[in-house]
Amino acid sequence: MKEKALLHKLCVEAGHRGQGIGGSLLAAVEEQLRREGCRTVHLWVDAGRAAARRLYQRRGFEETRTVQDYYGPGRTGINMVLSLDL
């Protein structure tokens, strides 16, 4: 296993948001990555997705950089990183 993972996509259907499903999914992913020896998890999130950003921040992700137009004109991408304790 590589020490660095990229979380490409995490989706919860709109009608099921706010029930802890996203947090549970992230916790399961984090635990599996720890078992496999991964040290950091990286992801990109649209700056306009405030709820997603809050979820990641609650799980310990930190914003490391922003890229203008990452998701297209006028849509800023934010890179977030989580350090996993092994």
PDB file of N, CA, C and O in Angstrom:
ATOM      1  N   MET A   1       0.845  -1.187   0.000  1.00  0.00           N
ATOM      2  CA  MET A   1       0.000   0.000   0.000  1.00  0.00           C
ATOM      3  C   MET A   1       0.882   1.240   0.000  1.00  0.00           C
ATOM      4  O   MET A   1       1.913   1.287   0.671  1.00  0.00           O
ATOM      5  N   LYS A   2       0.475   2.211  -0.739  1.00  0.00           N
ATOM      6  CA  LYS A   2       1.196   3.474  -0.740  1.00  0.00           C
ATOM      7  C   LYS A   2       0.865   4.253   0.525  1.00  0.00           C
ATOM      8  O   LYS A   2      -0.182   4.045   1.137  1.00  0.00           O
ATOM      9  N   GLU A   3       1.756   5.143   0.905  1.00  0.00           N
ATOM     10  CA  GLU A   3       1.556   5.924   2.121  1.00  0.00           C
ATOM     11  C   GLU A   3       0.597   7.088   1.929  1.00  0.00           C
ATOM     12  O   GLU A   3       0.171   7.705   2.906  1.00  0.00           O
ATOM     13  N   LYS A   4       0.253   7.394   0.692  1.00  0.00           N
ATOM     14  CA  LYS A   4      -0.601   8.535   0.378  1.00  0.00           C
ATOM     15  C   LYS A   4      -1.787   8.045  -0.453  1.00  0.00           C
ATOM     16  O   LYS A   4      -1.602   7.362  -1.460  1.00  0.00           O
ATOM     17  N   ALA A   5      -3.012   8.395  -0.029  1.00  0.00           N
ATOM     18  CA  ALA A   5      -4.215   8.003  -0.763  1.00  0.00           C
ATOM     19  C   ALA A   5      -4.945   9.248  -1.252  1.00  0.00           C
ATOM     20  O   ALA A   5      -4.908  10.299  -0.612  1.00  0.00           O
ATOM     21  N   LEU A   6      -5.603   9.109  -2.391  1.00  0.00           N
ATOM     22  CA  LEU A   6      -6.440  10.176  -2.925  1.00  0.00           C
ATOM     23  C   LEU A   6      -7.883   9.698  -2.893  1.00  0.00           C
ATOM     24  O   LEU A   6      -8.237   8.722  -3.555  1.00  0.00           O
ATOM     25  N   LEU A   7      -8.709  10.385  -2.126  1.00  0.00           N
ATOM     26  CA  LEU A   7     -10.136  10.087  -2.090  1.00  0.00           C
ATOM     27  C   LEU A   7     -10.762  10.829  -3.261  1.00  0.00           C
ATOM     28  O   LEU A   7     -10.859  12.056  -3.255  1.00  0.00           O
ATOM     29  N   HIS A   8     -11.183  10.073  -4.260  1.00  0.00           N
ATOM     30  CA  HIS A   8     -11.654  10.686  -5.505  1.00  0.00           C
ATOM     31  C   HIS A   8     -13.083  11.201  -5.388  1.00  0.00           C
ATOM     32  O   HIS A   8     -13.390  12.290  -5.872  1.00  0.00           O
ATOM     33  N   LYS A   9     -13.952  10.435  -4.754  1.00  0.00           N
ATOM     34  CA  LYS A   9     -15.347  10.851  -4.706  1.00  0.00           C
ATOM     35  C   LYS A   9     -16.045  10.206  -3.518  1.00  0.00           C
ATOM     36  O   LYS A   9     -15.863   9.021  -3.238  1.00  0.00           O
ATOM     37  N   LEU A  10     -16.842  11.005  -2.830  1.00  0.00           N
ATOM     38  CA  LEU A  10     -17.687  10.512  -1.743  1.00  0.00           C
ATOM     39  C   LEU A  10     -19.045  11.162  -1.944  1.00  0.00           C
ATOM     40  O   LEU A  10     -19.166  12.386  -1.902  1.00  0.00           O
ATOM     41  N   CYS A  11     -20.053  10.353  -2.160  1.00  0.00           N
ATOM     42  CA  CYS A  11     -21.384  10.897  -2.454  1.00  0.00           C
ATOM     43  C   CYS A  11     -22.423  10.297  -1.519  1.00  0.00           C
ATOM     44  O   CYS A  11     -22.425   9.095  -1.253  1.00  0.00           O
ATOM     45  N   VAL A  12     -23.303  11.159  -1.026  1.00  0.00           N
ATOM     46  CA  VAL A  12     -24.473  10.735  -0.266  1.00  0.00           C
ATOM     47  C   VAL A  12     -25.673  11.399  -0.939  1.00  0.00           C
ATOM     48  O   VAL A  12     -25.679  12.613  -1.144  1.00  0.00           O
ATOM     49  N   GLU A  13     -26.668  10.618  -1.276  1.00  0.00           N
ATOM     50  CA  GLU A  13     -27.857  11.155  -1.936  1.00  0.00           C
ATOM     51  C   GLU A  13     -28.454  12.283  -1.095  1.00  0.00           C
ATOM     52  O   GLU A  13     -28.501  12.201   0.132  1.00  0.00           O
ATOM     53  N   ALA A  14     -28.903  13.324  -1.769  1.00  0.00           N
ATOM     54  CA  ALA A  14     -29.377  14.541  -1.098  1.00  0.00           C
ATOM     55  C   ALA A  14     -30.392  14.251   0.009  1.00  0.00           C
ATOM     56  O   ALA A  14     -30.319  14.856   1.079  1.00  0.00           O
ATOM     57  N   GLY A  15     -31.313  13.362  -0.222  1.00  0.00           N
ATOM     58  CA  GLY A  15     -32.341  13.062   0.768  1.00  0.00           C
ATOM     59  C   GLY A  15     -31.834  12.345   2.004  1.00  0.00           C
ATOM     60  O   GLY A  15     -32.564  12.220   2.988  1.00  0.00           O
ATOM     61  N   HIS A  16     -30.605  11.875   1.970  1.00  0.00           N
ATOM     62  CA  HIS A  16     -30.035  11.135   3.102  1.00  0.00           C
ATOM     63  C   HIS A  16     -28.917  11.903   3.802  1.00  0.00           C
ATOM     64  O   HIS A  16     -28.298  11.384   4.731  1.00  0.00           O
ATOM     65  N   ARG A  17     -28.659  13.112   3.371  1.00  0.00           N
ATOM     66  CA  ARG A  17     -27.599  13.912   3.992  1.00  0.00           C
ATOM     67  C   ARG A  17     -28.035  14.380   5.373  1.00  0.00           C
ATOM     68  O   ARG A  17     -29.227  14.479   5.662  1.00  0.00           O
ATOM     69  N   GLY A  18     -27.054  14.664   6.218  1.00  0.00           N
ATOM     70  CA  GLY A  18     -27.337  15.144   7.564  1.00  0.00           C
ATOM     71  C   GLY A  18     -27.666  14.039   8.549  1.00  0.00           C
ATOM     72  O   GLY A  18     -28.107  14.319   9.664  1.00  0.00           O
ATOM     73  N   GLN A  19     -27.461  12.787   8.159  1.00  0.00           N
ATOM     74  CA  GLN A  19     -27.766  11.648   9.021  1.00  0.00           C
ATOM     75  C   GLN A  19     -26.512  10.923   9.507  1.00  0.00           C
ATOM     76  O   GLN A  19     -26.607   9.880  10.154  1.00  0.00           O
ATOM     77  N   GLY A  20     -25.346  11.470   9.197  1.00  0.00           N
ATOM     78  CA  GLY A  20     -24.104  10.844   9.636  1.00  0.00           C
ATOM     79  C   GLY A  20     -23.543   9.807   8.679  1.00  0.00           C
ATOM     80  O   GLY A  20     -22.538   9.165   8.982  1.00  0.00           O
ATOM     81  N   ILE A  21     -24.176   9.637   7.535  1.00  0.00           N
ATOM     82  CA  ILE A  21     -23.731   8.622   6.578  1.00  0.00           C
ATOM     83  C   ILE A  21     -22.354   8.967   6.022  1.00  0.00           C
ATOM     84  O   ILE A  21     -21.478   8.104   5.955  1.00  0.00           O
ATOM     85  N   GLY A  22     -22.159  10.216   5.623  1.00  0.00           N
ATOM     86  CA  GLY A  22     -20.863  10.634   5.084  1.00  0.00           C
ATOM     87  C   GLY A  22     -19.742  10.440   6.089  1.00  0.00           C
ATOM     88  O   GLY A  22     -18.663   9.959   5.741  1.00  0.00           O
ATOM     89  N   GLY A  23     -19.996  10.815   7.338  1.00  0.00           N
ATOM     90  CA  GLY A  23     -18.992  10.637   8.386  1.00  0.00           C
ATOM     91  C   GLY A  23     -18.669   9.171   8.621  1.00  0.00           C
ATOM     92  O   GLY A  23     -17.510   8.810   8.830  1.00  0.00           O
ATOM     93  N   SER A  24     -19.695   8.326   8.586  1.00  0.00           N
ATOM     94  CA  SER A  24     -19.479   6.886   8.759  1.00  0.00           C
ATOM     95  C   SER A  24     -18.677   6.301   7.602  1.00  0.00           C
ATOM     96  O   SER A  24     -17.794   5.469   7.809  1.00  0.00           O
ATOM     97  N   LEU A  25     -18.988   6.740   6.388  1.00  0.00           N
ATOM     98  CA  LEU A  25     -18.220   6.275   5.233  1.00  0.00           C
ATOM     99  C   LEU A  25     -16.758   6.694   5.342  1.00  0.00           C
ATOM    100  O   LEU A  25     -15.855   5.893   5.105  1.00  0.00           O
ATOM    101  N   LEU A  26     -16.534   7.957   5.703  1.00  0.00           N
ATOM    102  CA  LEU A  26     -15.155   8.436   5.857  1.00  0.00           C
ATOM    103  C   LEU A  26     -14.422   7.669   6.944  1.00  0.00           C
ATOM    104  O   LEU A  26     -13.261   7.300   6.763  1.00  0.00           O
ATOM    105  N   ALA A  27     -15.080   7.423   8.069  1.00  0.00           N
ATOM    106  CA  ALA A  27     -14.445   6.686   9.163  1.00  0.00           C
ATOM    107  C   ALA A  27     -14.024   5.295   8.705  1.00  0.00           C
ATOM    108  O   ALA A  27     -12.935   4.832   9.047  1.00  0.00           O
ATOM    109  N   ALA A  28     -14.878   4.627   7.933  1.00  0.00           N
ATOM    110  CA  ALA A  28     -14.550   3.287   7.439  1.00  0.00           C
ATOM    111  C   ALA A  28     -13.368   3.331   6.476  1.00  0.00           C
ATOM    112  O   ALA A  28     -12.482   2.479   6.535  1.00  0.00           O
ATOM    113  N   VAL A  29     -13.355   4.316   5.597  1.00  0.00           N
ATOM    114  CA  VAL A  29     -12.238   4.464   4.654  1.00  0.00           C
ATOM    115  C   VAL A  29     -10.945   4.735   5.413  1.00  0.00           C
ATOM    116  O   VAL A  29      -9.913   4.126   5.132  1.00  0.00           O
ATOM    117  N   GLU A  30     -11.005   5.648   6.372  1.00  0.00           N
ATOM    118  CA  GLU A  30      -9.809   5.987   7.153  1.00  0.00           C
ATOM    119  C   GLU A  30      -9.264   4.766   7.880  1.00  0.00           C
ATOM    120  O   GLU A  30      -8.055   4.535   7.884  1.00  0.00           O
ATOM    121  N   GLU A  31     -10.140   3.987   8.492  1.00  0.00           N
ATOM    122  CA  GLU A  31      -9.695   2.801   9.234  1.00  0.00           C
ATOM    123  C   GLU A  31      -9.040   1.783   8.303  1.00  0.00           C
ATOM    124  O   GLU A  31      -8.002   1.211   8.636  1.00  0.00           O
ATOM    125  N   GLN A  32      -9.638   1.560   7.154  1.00  0.00           N
ATOM    126  CA  GLN A  32      -9.053   0.621   6.191  1.00  0.00           C
ATOM    127  C   GLN A  32      -7.680   1.105   5.729  1.00  0.00           C
ATOM    128  O   GLN A  32      -6.738   0.318   5.640  1.00  0.00           O
ATOM    129  N   LEU A  33      -7.568   2.389   5.439  1.00  0.00           N
ATOM    130  CA  LEU A  33      -6.281   2.932   4.996  1.00  0.00           C
ATOM    131  C   LEU A  33      -5.222   2.819   6.096  1.00  0.00           C
ATOM    132  O   LEU A  33      -4.060   2.531   5.809  1.00  0.00           O
ATOM    133  N   ARG A  34      -5.615   3.044   7.344  1.00  0.00           N
ATOM    134  CA  ARG A  34      -4.667   2.875   8.461  1.00  0.00           C
ATOM    135  C   ARG A  34      -4.150   1.440   8.506  1.00  0.00           C
ATOM    136  O   ARG A  34      -2.947   1.204   8.626  1.00  0.00           O
ATOM    137  N   ARG A  35      -5.074   0.488   8.408  1.00  0.00           N
ATOM    138  CA  ARG A  35      -4.682  -0.932   8.449  1.00  0.00           C
ATOM    139  C   ARG A  35      -3.703  -1.268   7.334  1.00  0.00           C
ATOM    140  O   ARG A  35      -2.846  -2.138   7.490  1.00  0.00           O
ATOM    141  N   GLU A  36      -3.837  -0.572   6.208  1.00  0.00           N
ATOM    142  CA  GLU A  36      -2.974  -0.844   5.064  1.00  0.00           C
ATOM    143  C   GLU A  36      -1.696  -0.017   5.077  1.00  0.00           C
ATOM    144  O   GLU A  36      -0.902  -0.090   4.139  1.00  0.00           O
ATOM    145  N   GLY A  37      -1.489   0.773   6.134  1.00  0.00           N
ATOM    146  CA  GLY A  37      -0.247   1.518   6.273  1.00  0.00           C
ATOM    147  C   GLY A  37      -0.217   2.885   5.626  1.00  0.00           C
ATOM    148  O   GLY A  37       0.848   3.489   5.503  1.00  0.00           O
ATOM    149  N   CYS A  38      -1.361   3.380   5.214  1.00  0.00           N
ATOM    150  CA  CYS A  38      -1.419   4.710   4.604  1.00  0.00           C
ATOM    151  C   CYS A  38      -1.226   5.777   5.681  1.00  0.00           C
ATOM    152  O   CYS A  38      -1.726   5.640   6.798  1.00  0.00           O
ATOM    153  N   ARG A  39      -0.504   6.830   5.342  1.00  0.00           N
ATOM    154  CA  ARG A  39      -0.223   7.898   6.303  1.00  0.00           C
ATOM    155  C   ARG A  39      -1.030   9.164   6.076  1.00  0.00           C
ATOM    156  O   ARG A  39      -1.302   9.895   7.028  1.00  0.00           O
ATOM    157  N   THR A  40      -1.421   9.443   4.832  1.00  0.00           N
ATOM    158  CA  THR A  40      -2.200  10.653   4.550  1.00  0.00           C
ATOM    159  C   THR A  40      -3.286  10.368   3.518  1.00  0.00           C
ATOM    160  O   THR A  40      -3.130   9.523   2.636  1.00  0.00           O
ATOM    161  N   VAL A  41      -4.389  11.099   3.657  1.00  0.00           N
ATOM    162  CA  VAL A  41      -5.487  11.047   2.697  1.00  0.00           C
ATOM    163  C   VAL A  41      -5.643  12.450   2.125  1.00  0.00           C
ATOM    164  O   VAL A  41      -5.720  13.431   2.865  1.00  0.00           O
ATOM    165  N   HIS A  42      -5.689  12.531   0.809  1.00  0.00           N
ATOM    166  CA  HIS A  42      -5.837  13.809   0.117  1.00  0.00           C
ATOM    167  C   HIS A  42      -7.164  13.800  -0.633  1.00  0.00           C
ATOM    168  O   HIS A  42      -7.620  12.751  -1.087  1.00  0.00           O
ATOM    169  N   LEU A  43      -7.776  14.965  -0.759  1.00  0.00           N
ATOM    170  CA  LEU A  43      -8.988  15.096  -1.561  1.00  0.00           C
ATOM    171  C   LEU A  43      -9.111  16.521  -2.066  1.00  0.00           C
ATOM    172  O   LEU A  43      -8.447  17.434  -1.576  1.00  0.00           O
ATOM    173  N   TRP A  44      -9.976  16.691  -3.057  1.00  0.00           N
ATOM    174  CA  TRP A  44     -10.332  18.008  -3.584  1.00  0.00           C
ATOM    175  C   TRP A  44     -11.821  18.194  -3.363  1.00  0.00           C
ATOM    176  O   TRP A  44     -12.607  17.262  -3.534  1.00  0.00           O
ATOM    177  N   VAL A  45     -12.202  19.406  -2.982  1.00  0.00           N
ATOM    178  CA  VAL A  45     -13.610  19.730  -2.782  1.00  0.00           C
ATOM    179  C   VAL A  45     -13.881  21.100  -3.386  1.00  0.00           C
ATOM    180  O   VAL A  45     -13.038  21.996  -3.332  1.00  0.00           O
ATOM    181  N   ASP A  46     -15.060  21.249  -3.957  1.00  0.00           N
ATOM    182  CA  ASP A  46     -15.492  22.531  -4.515  1.00  0.00           C
ATOM    183  C   ASP A  46     -15.685  23.515  -3.364  1.00  0.00           C
ATOM    184  O   ASP A  46     -16.360  23.198  -2.385  1.00  0.00           O
ATOM    185  N   ALA A  47     -15.104  24.693  -3.473  1.00  0.00           N
ATOM    186  CA  ALA A  47     -15.199  25.707  -2.417  1.00  0.00           C
ATOM    187  C   ALA A  47     -16.647  26.049  -2.091  1.00  0.00           C
ATOM    188  O   ALA A  47     -16.940  26.468  -0.971  1.00  0.00           O
ATOM    189  N   GLY A  48     -17.549  25.880  -3.038  1.00  0.00           N
ATOM    190  CA  GLY A  48     -18.954  26.187  -2.820  1.00  0.00           C
ATOM    191  C   GLY A  48     -19.718  25.122  -2.059  1.00  0.00           C
ATOM    192  O   GLY A  48     -20.887  25.328  -1.731  1.00  0.00           O
ATOM    193  N   ARG A  49     -19.107  24.011  -1.773  1.00  0.00           N
ATOM    194  CA  ARG A  49     -19.775  22.923  -1.051  1.00  0.00           C
ATOM    195  C   ARG A  49     -19.439  23.007   0.438  1.00  0.00           C
ATOM    196  O   ARG A  49     -18.636  22.237   0.965  1.00  0.00           O
ATOM    197  N   ALA A  50     -20.082  23.969   1.090  1.00  0.00           N
ATOM    198  CA  ALA A  50     -19.788  24.256   2.496  1.00  0.00           C
ATOM    199  C   ALA A  50     -20.037  23.054   3.402  1.00  0.00           C
ATOM    200  O   ALA A  50     -19.237  22.788   4.299  1.00  0.00           O
ATOM    201  N   ALA A  51     -21.125  22.327   3.186  1.00  0.00           N
ATOM    202  CA  ALA A  51     -21.428  21.178   4.046  1.00  0.00           C
ATOM    203  C   ALA A  51     -20.362  20.095   3.911  1.00  0.00           C
ATOM    204  O   ALA A  51     -19.966  19.485   4.904  1.00  0.00           O
ATOM    205  N   ALA A  52     -19.901  19.857   2.698  1.00  0.00           N
ATOM    206  CA  ALA A  52     -18.847  18.859   2.488  1.00  0.00           C
ATOM    207  C   ALA A  52     -17.560  19.304   3.169  1.00  0.00           C
ATOM    208  O   ALA A  52     -16.877  18.497   3.800  1.00  0.00           O
ATOM    209  N   ARG A  53     -17.233  20.569   3.045  1.00  0.00           N
ATOM    210  CA  ARG A  53     -16.016  21.083   3.690  1.00  0.00           C
ATOM    211  C   ARG A  53     -16.099  20.925   5.206  1.00  0.00           C
ATOM    212  O   ARG A  53     -15.119  20.544   5.847  1.00  0.00           O
ATOM    213  N   ARG A  54     -17.265  21.218   5.777  1.00  0.00           N
ATOM    214  CA  ARG A  54     -17.439  21.058   7.233  1.00  0.00           C
ATOM    215  C   ARG A  54     -17.278  19.597   7.639  1.00  0.00           C
ATOM    216  O   ARG A  54     -16.648  19.296   8.653  1.00  0.00           O
ATOM    217  N   LEU A  55     -17.847  18.694   6.848  1.00  0.00           N
ATOM    218  CA  LEU A  55     -17.712  17.264   7.140  1.00  0.00           C
ATOM    219  C   LEU A  55     -16.246  16.870   7.176  1.00  0.00           C
ATOM    220  O   LEU A  55     -15.799  16.226   8.124  1.00  0.00           O
ATOM    221  N   TYR A  56     -15.500  17.249   6.158  1.00  0.00           N
ATOM    222  CA  TYR A  56     -14.083  16.897   6.105  1.00  0.00           C
ATOM    223  C   TYR A  56     -13.313  17.528   7.257  1.00  0.00           C
ATOM    224  O   TYR A  56     -12.436  16.890   7.839  1.00  0.00           O
ATOM    225  N   GLN A  57     -13.632  18.773   7.589  1.00  0.00           N
ATOM    226  CA  GLN A  57     -12.946  19.436   8.705  1.00  0.00           C
ATOM    227  C   GLN A  57     -13.245  18.730  10.023  1.00  0.00           C
ATOM    228  O   GLN A  57     -12.353  18.573  10.857  1.00  0.00           O
ATOM    229  N   ARG A  58     -14.490  18.302  10.218  1.00  0.00           N
ATOM    230  CA  ARG A  58     -14.834  17.566  11.444  1.00  0.00           C
ATOM    231  C   ARG A  58     -14.052  16.263  11.542  1.00  0.00           C
ATOM    232  O   ARG A  58     -13.741  15.812  12.644  1.00  0.00           O
ATOM    233  N   ARG A  59     -13.729  15.650  10.401  1.00  0.00           N
ATOM    234  CA  ARG A  59     -12.963  14.406  10.394  1.00  0.00           C
ATOM    235  C   ARG A  59     -11.465  14.664  10.531  1.00  0.00           C
ATOM    236  O   ARG A  59     -10.679  13.719  10.593  1.00  0.00           O
ATOM    237  N   GLY A  60     -11.062  15.939  10.577  1.00  0.00           N
ATOM    238  CA  GLY A  60      -9.650  16.251  10.785  1.00  0.00           C
ATOM    239  C   GLY A  60      -8.890  16.692   9.551  1.00  0.00           C
ATOM    240  O   GLY A  60      -7.690  16.952   9.634  1.00  0.00           O
ATOM    241  N   PHE A  61      -9.553  16.782   8.412  1.00  0.00           N
ATOM    242  CA  PHE A  61      -8.888  17.257   7.197  1.00  0.00           C
ATOM    243  C   PHE A  61      -8.560  18.742   7.338  1.00  0.00           C
ATOM    244  O   PHE A  61      -9.322  19.505   7.932  1.00  0.00           O
ATOM    245  N   GLU A  62      -7.429  19.132   6.789  1.00  0.00           N
ATOM    246  CA  GLU A  62      -7.009  20.532   6.793  1.00  0.00           C
ATOM    247  C   GLU A  62      -6.884  21.024   5.362  1.00  0.00           C
ATOM    248  O   GLU A  62      -6.401  20.309   4.484  1.00  0.00           O
ATOM    249  N   GLU A  63      -7.329  22.261   5.139  1.00  0.00           N
ATOM    250  CA  GLU A  63      -7.214  22.869   3.816  1.00  0.00           C
ATOM    251  C   GLU A  63      -5.761  23.259   3.588  1.00  0.00           C
ATOM    252  O   GLU A  63      -5.156  23.942   4.414  1.00  0.00           O
ATOM    253  N   THR A  64      -5.202  22.819   2.456  1.00  0.00           N
ATOM    254  CA  THR A  64      -3.785  23.074   2.203  1.00  0.00           C
ATOM    255  C   THR A  64      -3.535  24.043   1.061  1.00  0.00           C
ATOM    256  O   THR A  64      -2.522  24.743   1.057  1.00  0.00           O
ATOM    257  N   ARG A  65      -4.440  24.096   0.093  1.00  0.00           N
ATOM    258  CA  ARG A  65      -4.277  25.064  -0.995  1.00  0.00           C
ATOM    259  C   ARG A  65      -5.576  25.183  -1.772  1.00  0.00           C
ATOM    260  O   ARG A  65      -6.452  24.322  -1.687  1.00  0.00           O
ATOM    261  N   THR A  66      -5.683  26.268  -2.532  1.00  0.00           N
ATOM    262  CA  THR A  66      -6.837  26.475  -3.395  1.00  0.00           C
ATOM    263  C   THR A  66      -6.359  26.694  -4.823  1.00  0.00           C
ATOM    264  O   THR A  66      -5.268  27.213  -5.060  1.00  0.00           O
ATOM    265  N   VAL A  67      -7.193  26.289  -5.761  1.00  0.00           N
ATOM    266  CA  VAL A  67      -6.890  26.477  -7.178  1.00  0.00           C
ATOM    267  C   VAL A  67      -8.135  27.071  -7.843  1.00  0.00           C
ATOM    268  O   VAL A  67      -9.191  26.440  -7.890  1.00  0.00           O
ATOM    269  N   GLN A  68      -7.992  28.280  -8.349  1.00  0.00           N
ATOM    270  CA  GLN A  68      -9.088  28.937  -9.060  1.00  0.00           C
ATOM    271  C   GLN A  68      -9.440  28.140 -10.312  1.00  0.00           C
ATOM    272  O   GLN A  68      -8.560  27.604 -10.986  1.00  0.00           O
ATOM    273  N   ASP A  69     -10.718  28.068 -10.614  1.00  0.00           N
ATOM    274  CA  ASP A  69     -11.232  27.413 -11.826  1.00  0.00           C
ATOM    275  C   ASP A  69     -10.891  25.922 -11.903  1.00  0.00           C
ATOM    276  O   ASP A  69     -10.895  25.345 -12.990  1.00  0.00           O
ATOM    277  N   TYR A  70     -10.599  25.303 -10.774  1.00  0.00           N
ATOM    278  CA  TYR A  70     -10.259  23.872 -10.741  1.00  0.00           C
ATOM    279  C   TYR A  70     -11.396  23.025 -11.323  1.00  0.00           C
ATOM    280  O   TYR A  70     -11.158  22.072 -12.065  1.00  0.00           O
ATOM    281  N   TYR A  71     -12.626  23.386 -10.975  1.00  0.00           N
ATOM    282  CA  TYR A  71     -13.802  22.652 -11.447  1.00  0.00           C
ATOM    283  C   TYR A  71     -14.473  23.323 -12.640  1.00  0.00           C
ATOM    284  O   TYR A  71     -15.588  22.958 -13.014  1.00  0.00           O
ATOM    285  N   GLY A  72     -13.808  24.292 -13.231  1.00  0.00           N
ATOM    286  CA  GLY A  72     -14.359  25.038 -14.356  1.00  0.00           C
ATOM    287  C   GLY A  72     -14.398  26.516 -14.010  1.00  0.00           C
ATOM    288  O   GLY A  72     -14.099  26.893 -12.877  1.00  0.00           O
ATOM    289  N   PRO A  73     -14.758  27.349 -14.958  1.00  0.00           N
ATOM    290  CA  PRO A  73     -14.757  28.797 -14.741  1.00  0.00           C
ATOM    291  C   PRO A  73     -15.570  29.213 -13.508  1.00  0.00           C
ATOM    292  O   PRO A  73     -16.756  28.903 -13.390  1.00  0.00           O
ATOM    293  N   GLY A  74     -14.906  29.913 -12.608  1.00  0.00           N
ATOM    294  CA  GLY A  74     -15.562  30.422 -11.415  1.00  0.00           C
ATOM    295  C   GLY A  74     -15.754  29.426 -10.292  1.00  0.00           C
ATOM    296  O   GLY A  74     -16.366  29.761  -9.278  1.00  0.00           O
ATOM    297  N   ARG A  75     -15.252  28.222 -10.440  1.00  0.00           N
ATOM    298  CA  ARG A  75     -15.415  27.188  -9.401  1.00  0.00           C
ATOM    299  C   ARG A  75     -14.053  26.805  -8.839  1.00  0.00           C
ATOM    300  O   ARG A  75     -13.259  26.124  -9.488  1.00  0.00           O
ATOM    301  N   THR A  76     -13.808  27.256  -7.628  1.00  0.00           N
ATOM    302  CA  THR A  76     -12.529  27.052  -6.961  1.00  0.00           C
ATOM    303  C   THR A  76     -12.468  25.677  -6.311  1.00  0.00           C
ATOM    304  O   THR A  76     -13.432  25.229  -5.691  1.00  0.00           O
ATOM    305  N   GLY A  77     -11.332  25.015  -6.455  1.00  0.00           N
ATOM    306  CA  GLY A  77     -11.088  23.743  -5.793  1.00  0.00           C
ATOM    307  C   GLY A  77     -10.210  23.946  -4.573  1.00  0.00           C
ATOM    308  O   GLY A  77      -9.278  24.751  -4.590  1.00  0.00           O
ATOM    309  N   ILE A  78     -10.512  23.214  -3.523  1.00  0.00           N
ATOM    310  CA  ILE A  78      -9.713  23.260  -2.296  1.00  0.00           C
ATOM    311  C   ILE A  78      -9.137  21.874  -2.055  1.00  0.00           C
ATOM    312  O   ILE A  78      -9.867  20.884  -2.020  1.00  0.00           O
ATOM    313  N   ASN A  79      -7.830  21.813  -1.891  1.00  0.00           N
ATOM    314  CA  ASN A  79      -7.158  20.563  -1.556  1.00  0.00           C
ATOM    315  C   ASN A  79      -7.163  20.429  -0.042  1.00  0.00           C
ATOM    316  O   ASN A  79      -6.818  21.369   0.673  1.00  0.00           O
ATOM    317  N   MET A  80      -7.556  19.256   0.443  1.00  0.00           N
ATOM    318  CA  MET A  80      -7.587  18.994   1.879  1.00  0.00           C
ATOM    319  C   MET A  80      -6.800  17.718   2.152  1.00  0.00           C
ATOM    320  O   MET A  80      -6.785  16.792   1.341  1.00  0.00           O
ATOM    321  N   VAL A  81      -6.146  17.691   3.309  1.00  0.00           N
ATOM    322  CA  VAL A  81      -5.291  16.558   3.667  1.00  0.00           C
ATOM    323  C   VAL A  81      -5.584  16.130   5.100  1.00  0.00           C
ATOM    324  O   VAL A  81      -5.763  16.962   5.990  1.00  0.00           O
ATOM    325  N   LEU A  82      -5.628  14.827   5.303  1.00  0.00           N
ATOM    326  CA  LEU A  82      -5.790  14.239   6.627  1.00  0.00           C
ATOM    327  C   LEU A  82      -4.569  13.391   6.926  1.00  0.00           C
ATOM    328  O   LEU A  82      -4.209  12.520   6.134  1.00  0.00           O
ATOM    329  N   SER A  83      -3.929  13.636   8.060  1.00  0.00           N
ATOM    330  CA  SER A  83      -2.827  12.786   8.517  1.00  0.00           C
ATOM    331  C   SER A  83      -3.424  11.668   9.356  1.00  0.00           C
ATOM    332  O   SER A  83      -4.169  11.926  10.302  1.00  0.00           O
ATOM    333  N   LEU A  84      -3.104  10.437   9.016  1.00  0.00           N
ATOM    334  CA  LEU A  84      -3.623   9.283   9.742  1.00  0.00           C
ATOM    335  C   LEU A  84      -2.631   8.857  10.811  1.00  0.00           C
ATOM    336  O   LEU A  84      -1.437   8.721  10.543  1.00  0.00           O
ATOM    337  N   ASP A  85      -3.125   8.649  12.011  1.00  0.00           N
ATOM    338  CA  ASP A  85      -2.292   8.125  13.090  1.00  0.00           C
ATOM    339  C   ASP A  85      -2.256   6.615  12.952  1.00  0.00           C
ATOM    340  O   ASP A  85      -3.297   5.958  12.937  1.00  0.00           O
ATOM    341  N   LEU A  86      -1.061   6.072  12.853  1.00  0.00           N
ATOM    342  CA  LEU A  86      -0.940   4.609  12.696  1.00  0.00           C
ATOM    343  C   LEU A  86      -0.745   3.936  14.030  1.00  0.00           C
ATOM    344  O   LEU A  86      -0.626   2.713  14.093  1.00  0.00           O
TER     345      LEU A  86
END
